[in-house]
């Protein structure tokens, strides 16, 4: 049943209209000027990133899916080749430990004698959390000219001045007073090393602290030279 107001509207012949928002909203690019100069507004974000050699997601899988214009060719999976020495009997324990790190957890090497009997089996071990943190970062060569330009732009930026917070300075001084230069002892100190930092991480904290002290000394010397002039 229609309301009296609705009946009056129907008799008058007027139609209630509402102005909808403009769907074609103009996008203002507020990012890097170098990215802005190479951006194509006619392409989607994923298409631009793929053309420029960038990634929208560090996991390698873009959110929302990707349009498939043509069927992708099937690529046969190739097993990763591991460099294996000709004679495993000449390896030391340190070499075997290093070889375990090159193998995946589901891979292994079997050493046999001339009669086919198994002498030893070397299986891959899953790296620990500390091994992942302490592993050196291998630089990856840029694949596009745009990425090379970004890397050059980042290399030209002046690095920030070294700084160590007062709370961290107090913590490092306590470690230094208790253990001296024994980083292994600092690592096993449950009272002071509550965040369970590795030996390499503690060394980096001390190196940063030394750089901060050196930087402050240089600043003081420059100020004294300016005052004398």
C-alpha positions, 0 to 999 in steps of 0.5 A: 500500500502506497503512502500519501506522500508517494501518491502525491509524487505519482500524481505530480509526475515528478521523479526523485533523482539523485546525483551519483558520484562520478565513477571516473575519479581522477587519480593523482599520482603521489609516488616517486617522480621517476616511477611517475614518468614511466607509468602508463595510465592505460594499464592496470597496476599489475600490468605496469609492475610487470612491464617495469620489472617490479612485484606487487607481492613479495610472495610472487602471487599477486592479489586479485588474480591475473588476466590470462590472455593466452594459455601458458605453455607447460614448463617441465620441472627440472630438478636443481643440480647440486655440485657433488664432489667426485669422492665423498670419502675425502670430505671432512666434517666441515665439508659435510655440514656445508654440503647439507646446507646446499641440499633441501630437506627432502634430498640426500646423497648416498655414498657406496663402495665398489661392491655397492654397499652403502657407506654413508648417507648425507641428507639435507637439513632444514635451516634454522631461524638463526641460519636464515638471519645470519645468511649473507644477502646475495645481490640480484642483477636487475632485469630491466632498465627501469630497475637499474635506474631505481637502484642508481637513484637509491645509491645516490641517496646519502645514508643516514647518520649512525644513531644508537638509542640511549636504552640500547647503549645502556644494554650494550654497556651492561653486556660489555661490562659483564662479558667483555669481548665474549660474544658467545657468552652474551648470546647465552646470557638469558638475563641480558639477552632476552630477545635471543639475538644471535652472535652475529646480531650482537656483533652488528649492534656493537659495530653500530655503537662504535660507528655512532661514537666515532661519528659523535667524536668527528662532529665534536672535532668539527665544532671545535675547529669552527669555534677556533676559526 
